[in-house]
Structures are given as structure tokens and as C-alpha cells.
Amino acid sequence: MSAAGAAGALLRRAVPAFAAGLFMGAVYWALGIASPAPPLVGLTGLAGIVLGERAATAVRDRLARRSTPAASHSSTTG
């Protein structure tokens, strides 16, 4: 994938997420309530979620590779 394609894919995911965050910020403001977490705490929690998801995926993939028998390489003559 080219750099422009990767940037476009990131924007297609990031723009709706950012818009949802803006919307929720406006809702909090309209209701006169404070954000549920200070920004730094919220971003730290989000980073933990992302890292935890990636770690769990890596462990799952490693366990799947260990439980799958190695593919045998046999040559066939025809």
C-alpha cells in the first residue's frame, strides 16, 4: 500500500472518530457536565486499550502457531 493510500485509510477511520468526539463534547457542554476523565487520563486509558488488544492478538497468534503442526514439505513427481 502506498503512503497516500495508507494516509487515506487512516483518515477514513480517524475523521468519524474525531467527529464523534466533537459531538460528545458538545453534548457534555449542552448538558453542563464535565468530561468523564481529564484528557491525559482518557488518552492514557485509550493507549492501554490499544496496547492490550495488540498484546492479546500477538499471544493468540503465537498460541495458534504452536498448536498447528508444521506443514510437511513433500515433493511430488508427475
N, C-alpha and C positions, 0 to 999 in steps of 0.2 A: 504494500500500500504506500502510495506517495505521501510526502509530508502534507501536501494540500488536502489529500483525501482523509488523512488522519485528523487534521485540524477540523475539517468539515464534520467528521463523525463526532468529534468531541463537542463541537458547538451544537449539534443536533440533540445531544444529551444534556449539555450544560445550560442552554438557554431556557428550556422548560423548567428545569430545576431552579434556576435563578428567578424566573418569573413567579413560580410558586412561592418562593421565599419572600419576594416583594409583596405578593398578595397577602401572605400570612402576617407580614409586618404591618400592612395597612389594617388588617382585621384587628390585630392587637392594639394598634393605635386607636381605632374607632371604638373599641370596647373599653379603652382606658386601662388596659392591664399591661404589666411588664412582661418582657420576653421570659420564657421559662428558664433560660440559662444565659449567663453572660456570654458574649460572643466567643471569647477564648475557650471557655469551658465547653461550649457547644461544638466548636471546631475540634477540640481535643477528643471529645467523645466520638465525633464522626470519624476522625483518623483511627481511633481504636476499633471502630466497627469495620472499617475498610481493611485494616491490617489483620484483624481476626478472621474475616472472611477469606482473605488470601491465604492465611496460615492453615485454616481448616481445609481449603481446597488442595493445598500442597500436600498435607498429611493424607487426605483421602486418595489423591492420585498416587502417592508413594505406596500406600497400602494396597491399592488396586494392582499396581505393577508387581508387588511381591506375591500376591495371591494368584496371579496369572502365570501359568507355566511358560517357560521360554519357548518361543516358536522354533520348531525344528527346521533346519535348512537341509532339505534333501534335493538332490538333483535328479531330474527325470530325463530319460532318453526317449526319443520319439521316432 
